[in-house]
Amino acid sequence: MRTTIVALQSKQPLTVAPSVAFPPGEFDLVVLTDGPADGVLREDVTGPAPEVTVLDREKWLEQIRGFEGPVEVVTNDEYCLAECARLREELGLAPRHPRRPAAYLDKVVMKRLLAAGGVRVPRFHAFEPVVTAEAAELLLEEIGLPAVAKPRQEANSRGITFLHTPQDLRDWLAGHDGEPGWQVDEFVDGTLHHVNALVRDGELTPVQVGRYLGPLVGVHSGRTLGGATERESEFTEAAHEMNERVVRALGSSGSFVVHTEFAVNTDGEMVVLEVAGRAPGALVSELALLHAGVQLEVANLRMQAGLPVPEPVAQDLQAAWLWPPVMPGTRFHEPGPDLSGLASGHEVHVRRAAREGNETGGGLIGASVLLWHRDPARLAQDVAAVGDLAWFS
C-alpha cells in the first residue's frame, strides 16, 4: 500500500514542489495548512501543485488518522516543527526531528545551550517573564549599543529591530512593555555567513558554507538581499567544525538539516547568531544543489519520512542568489534588464509584486536571481553586475 505523505505548513511556504521530494508515482501527498491555501508554495516554485487542505491546527491529528495505510508527517516550516514532532509521537512514528525542538526554536534556550557547549554567541538579555520599560540602564550596561531586539521564537527576520541610540532603546522598551517572548542581543559587527549539514542519528555530513552579501533585513527600505557559496578553504573547514560543536550542544538525535547563521567579528571570531533544525530559506537550498548536489529542502523532507537522500559531492560550481527589491510606485517592464553579458549561468523569476507594480508603503522582493559559475571571481563579477542593474522603474 502506498504511503501518504502529510506535509504541514503555516507561515513559511514550501520553496520546492513537494513532488520533487515525493514523486507522485510512489507516494500520495497532501499539504495540511492553517494558513491560506495560496500561501503554501513560494510563488517561484514550478511543478504540479499539491493537494491542499486548509484546516485548524487542532484538527490535524484527526485528519491524519483518517488516511488509510501508512502515513509520514513532515514539514520544513519553522512554525510547524514542534507540532510535527508532537504529531509523529502521537501517531507512533519514529522521532526524526531534534529531540528537543526548543533548542532549535527558542533563541534564548539555544544561546544558553550553545554557550554552555563552548560556542561563542552574542551577549544577550532575555526578558523573563515580560519586557519592562525600566530596563534601559541595565541593558546599556549588559549589552551596550548598537543592539538588536528580536522575538525568542520567530523566523525570516520577523520582528527584528535595530537599536542604535539610548532613545531607540527606551522607545522600544516602552512600545513592548509587559509583552512576553522578547530578547535583546549585542550587535555583532562583521561579515555574515551560514553553514549547512545533514544530521542523521548523531552523525553530521557537511554540505556547504556560504556568505551573505549583507544584512538579511532592509528590503522595505530598498536593500538587495543576497548570498553566495564559499570556496573550500581553511575557513570552511573551521565553519564545519564549529557546526559540529553547535549540533552537539543543541542535540544531534533525529534526521534533519541544520542551518547555522554566524558572523565573523572584527577580531576574527565566529559568533553563532541563530540555528535552525530545518532547511534554510531564500535560495540557499538551490545553492547547495548546484554546489554539492543536495537540495536541502528536499533532503530535509525526505529524511523526516525515513527516505534516502544523496550524499553531498562537490560539483565544481560556485553559486549565488540575489533578491532585488521593487520600491513603491515602480514595477518591472518587459523585457527587463539585459543579462546577455553575464558569463554565469542564471535563472530569473520576477515576482507578482513587480509585474503588477508595488503600491505598498515600502520595498518588496521584486525578483529572484540565481547564478552559477566554476570561477568564483567571475561569479563575483556577475553578482556585482546584476546588483547594479535597474530592475524596476
C-alpha positions in Angstrom: 0.0 0.0 0.0 1.3 3.5 -0.9 2.5 5.8 1.9 0.6 9.1 2.3 2.9 12.0 2.9 1.3 14.7 5.0 3.3 18.0 4.8 2.5 20.6 7.4 2.6 24.3 6.5 1.6 27.5 8.3 3.7 30.6 7.6 6.8 29.6 5.7 5.9 28.4 2.2 7.4 25.4 0.6 10.3 26.6 -1.6 10.3 23.4 -3.8 7.4 21.4 -5.3 6.9 18.6 -2.8 6.5 16.2 -5.7 10.3 16.6 -6.2 10.8 15.0 -2.7 7.9 12.6 -3.0 7.3 11.5 -6.7 3.5 11.0 -7.3 4.2 7.6 -8.9 5.4 6.4 -5.4 3.5 8.4 -2.8 0.2 10.1 -2.1 0.7 13.6 -0.9 -1.4 16.2 0.9 -0.5 19.5 2.4 -2.2 20.5 5.7 -2.2 24.2 6.4 -3.8 26.5 8.9 -2.9 29.4 6.6 -4.2 30.5 3.2 -4.1 27.8 0.5 -2.4 30.2 -1.9 0.5 30.7 0.6 1.6 27.0 0.7 4.1 27.4 -2.2 6.6 30.2 -2.7 5.5 31.9 -6.0 8.6 30.9 -7.9 8.0 27.2 -7.3 7.4 25.2 -10.5 5.9 21.8 -10.9 2.5 20.3 -10.1 0.6 22.0 -7.2 -0.1 19.6 -4.3 -3.5 18.8 -2.9 -4.0 21.3 -0.1 -6.4 21.0 2.9 -7.0 24.2 4.9 -7.8 23.1 8.5 -7.4 24.4 12.0 -4.3 23.0 13.7 -6.2 21.3 16.5 -7.9 19.2 13.8 -4.8 18.0 12.1 -4.4 14.8 14.1 -7.9 13.7 13.4 -7.5 14.4 9.7 -4.3 12.4 9.6 -5.8 9.4 11.4 -8.4 9.3 8.7 -5.9 8.4 6.0 -5.7 4.7 5.0 -2.4 2.9 5.1 1.0 4.1 6.2 1.5 7.8 6.9 4.5 10.0 7.3 4.2 13.6 8.6 6.9 16.1 7.5 7.5 19.9 7.5 10.0 22.5 6.6 8.1 25.3 8.3 9.7 26.7 11.4 6.2 27.3 12.8 5.2 23.7 12.4 8.3 21.9 13.7 7.2 21.4 17.2 3.7 20.4 16.1 5.2 17.9 13.5 7.3 16.3 16.2 4.2 16.1 18.5 2.0 14.6 15.8 4.7 12.0 14.9 4.8 10.9 18.5 1.0 10.7 18.8 0.9 8.6 15.6 3.7 6.3 16.8 6.1 7.4 14.1 9.9 7.4 14.5 11.1 10.7 16.1 13.2 12.3 13.4 13.1 15.9 14.4 15.6 17.2 17.0 14.8 15.5 20.3 14.5 18.9 22.0 12.7 21.1 19.4 13.0 24.2 21.7 16.8 24.0 21.4 16.4 24.9 17.7 13.3 27.1 18.0 13.7 29.3 21.2 16.7 31.6 20.6 17.2 32.1 24.4 17.3 28.4 25.1 19.5 28.0 22.0 22.1 30.5 23.1 22.2 29.2 26.7 22.9 25.7 25.4 25.5 26.9 22.9 27.3 29.0 25.5 27.4 26.0 27.9 28.8 23.9 25.0 31.7 26.4 24.4 30.2 28.0 21.3 30.6 31.8 21.1 27.3 33.6 21.0 26.3 37.3 21.3 25.8 38.9 24.7 22.1 38.7 25.3 19.3 39.6 27.7 16.1 37.6 27.9 13.1 39.3 29.2 11.6 36.8 31.7 8.7 36.8 32.1 8.0 40.1 30.2 9.6 43.3 28.8 9.9 46.0 31.4 10.2 49.7 30.3 12.6 50.4 33.2 15.3 48.0 31.8 17.1 50.6 29.7 20.1 51.2 32.1 20.5 47.5 32.8 20.6 46.8 29.0 23.0 49.6 28.3 25.4 48.1 30.9 24.9 44.4 30.0 24.6 44.6 26.2 25.6 48.1 25.1 24.7 49.8 21.8 24.0 49.1 19.0 21.8 46.2 19.9 19.2 44.0 18.2 15.8 43.4 19.7 14.1 40.2 18.4 11.5 37.7 19.4 12.5 34.4 21.1 10.6 32.3 18.5 10.3 33.7 15.0 11.9 33.2 11.6 12.7 35.1 8.4 13.8 38.2 10.3 10.3 38.8 11.6 10.0 41.3 14.5 13.7 42.4 14.4 14.5 46.0 15.4 18.0 47.6 15.4 18.6 49.9 18.4 21.3 52.5 17.7 20.8 55.1 20.4 19.6 55.2 24.0 16.4 56.8 22.8 15.8 53.9 20.4 16.2 51.5 23.3 13.8 53.4 25.5 11.2 53.8 22.8 11.4 50.0 22.0 11.0 49.1 25.7 8.1 51.5 26.1 6.4 50.0 23.0 6.7 46.4 24.2 6.3 47.0 28.0 4.6 43.9 29.5 5.0 41.7 26.5 6.4 38.2 26.8 8.8 36.4 24.4 11.4 39.0 23.7 15.2 39.3 23.9 18.0 41.8 23.1 21.3 40.8 21.6 24.5 42.7 21.2 25.0 43.8 17.6 27.9 41.8 16.2 29.8 43.9 13.7 31.3 41.7 10.9 30.6 39.6 7.9 27.6 37.3 7.9 27.8 33.6 6.9 25.9 30.3 7.1 26.9 26.7 7.3 24.7 23.7 6.4 24.9 20.0 7.2 22.8 16.8 7.2 22.2 15.4 10.7 21.4 11.7 10.8 21.3 10.0 14.2 24.2 11.8 15.7 26.3 12.0 12.6 26.9 15.3 10.7 27.6 15.4 7.0 28.9 18.8 5.8 27.2 20.3 2.8 28.2 23.9 2.2 29.4 27.1 3.7 28.1 30.4 2.4 28.3 34.1 3.0 25.6 36.7 2.9 26.1 39.8 0.8 24.9 42.0 3.6 22.2 42.0 6.4 19.1 39.9 5.8 16.9 42.8 6.6 16.2 46.0 4.7 14.1 45.1 1.7 11.5 47.5 3.0 14.0 50.4 2.6 15.4 49.2 -0.7 18.3 46.8 0.2 19.1 44.0 -2.2 19.4 40.7 -0.3 21.8 38.0 -1.5 24.4 35.3 -0.7 27.0 33.1 -2.3 28.8 29.8 -1.6 32.3 29.9 -0.1 35.1 28.1 -1.9 36.5 25.2 0.2 39.3 26.5 2.4 40.6 26.6 5.9 37.7 29.0 6.7 35.1 26.5 5.5 36.8 23.7 7.4 36.6 25.8 10.6 32.9 26.6 9.9 32.1 22.9 9.6 34.0 22.1 12.8 32.1 24.9 14.6 28.8 23.5 13.2 29.6 20.1 14.8 30.0 21.8 18.2 26.7 23.6 17.6 24.8 20.4 16.9 26.5 18.6 19.8 25.3 21.4 22.1 21.7 21.6 20.8 21.1 17.9 20.1 22.0 15.5 17.3 19.3 12.9 17.6 17.0 12.6 14.6 17.3 13.2 10.9 17.2 16.8 9.7 19.1 19.6 8.0 20.9 22.1 10.3 21.3 25.7 9.1 23.6 27.8 11.3 24.0 31.5 10.8 27.1 33.2 12.2 29.1 36.3 12.0 32.9 36.7 11.8 33.5 39.7 14.0 36.3 42.3 13.8 38.5 40.0 16.0 38.1 37.1 13.5 35.9 35.1 15.9 33.0 33.1 14.6 29.9 34.1 16.6 26.8 32.0 16.2 23.7 34.1 15.8 20.9 31.6 15.1 20.4 27.9 14.3 17.5 26.2 12.6 16.8 22.5 12.6 15.4 22.7 9.1 16.4 23.6 5.6 17.1 27.4 5.0 15.0 29.9 3.1 15.9 32.3 0.3 17.8 30.3 -2.4 20.3 28.7 -0.1 18.9 25.2 -0.8 19.3 25.8 -4.5 22.9 26.9 -3.9 23.5 23.6 -2.2 22.1 21.6 -5.2 24.5 23.4 -7.6 27.5 23.4 -5.2 27.1 20.0 -3.5 24.4 18.1 -5.4 21.9 18.1 -2.5 18.8 20.2 -2.5 18.5 21.0 1.3 14.7 21.3 1.5 14.1 18.1 -0.5 16.7 16.4 1.8 15.0 17.6 5.0 11.6 16.5 3.9 12.8 13.0 2.7 14.9 12.4 5.9 11.8 13.1 8.0 9.9 10.4 6.0 12.8 8.0 6.5 13.8 8.1 2.9 17.3 8.1 1.5 19.0 11.3 0.3 22.1 11.7 -1.9 25.4 12.3 -0.3 26.9 15.7 -0.8 29.5 15.7 -3.6 31.4 18.8 -4.7 30.1 19.8 -8.1 33.0 22.2 -9.0 30.5 25.1 -9.1 30.1 28.2 -7.0 26.6 29.8 -6.9 24.9 32.9 -5.7 21.5 34.5 -5.3 20.1 38.0 -5.3 16.7 39.4 -4.3 16.4 43.0 -5.7 13.5 45.0 -4.2 10.8 46.7 -6.0 10.0 50.0 -4.4 6.7 51.8 -4.1 5.4 53.2 -7.4 7.8 51.1 -9.5 7.3 47.9 -11.5 9.1 45.5 -13.9 8.8 46.3 -17.6 9.4 43.6 -20.2 11.9 42.6 -21.4 13.7 43.8 -18.2 17.5 44.3 -17.8 19.9 42.9 -20.4 21.6 39.8 -18.9 23.4 38.8 -22.1 26.8 40.0 -20.8 26.8 37.5 -17.9 29.3 34.7 -18.1 27.5 32.8 -15.3 24.5 30.5 -15.8 21.5 32.2 -14.4 17.7 31.8 -13.7 15.4 34.7 -13.1 11.9 34.8 -11.6 10.1 38.2 -11.5 7.6 38.3 -8.7 4.0 39.3 -9.0 4.5 42.4 -6.9 7.0 43.7 -9.5 4.9 42.7 -12.6 1.8 44.3 -11.2 3.6 47.3 -9.6 4.3 48.0 -6.0 1.6 50.1 -4.4 2.6 49.5 -0.8 4.4 51.8 1.6 7.8 50.1 1.3 10.0 47.8 -0.7 9.1 44.2 -1.6 11.1 41.4 -3.1 10.7 42.1 -6.8 12.8 39.4 -8.4 14.8 36.3 -7.6 18.1 35.7 -9.4 20.2 32.5 -9.2 23.7 32.5 -10.7 26.4 29.8 -11.0 29.9 29.5 -12.5 33.1 27.4 -12.0 35.2 30.5 -11.5 34.3 32.3 -8.2 36.0 35.5 -9.3 33.8 35.6 -12.5 30.7 34.7 -10.4 31.5 37.7 -8.1 31.8 40.0 -11.1 28.4 38.9 -12.4 26.8 39.2 -8.9 28.0 42.8 -8.8 26.8 43.4 -12.3 23.3 42.1 -11.5 23.2 44.1 -8.3 23.9 47.3 -10.4 21.1 46.7 -12.9 18.0 48.8 -13.0 15.4 46.1 -12.5 12.4 48.3 -11.9 11.2 51.7 -12.9 
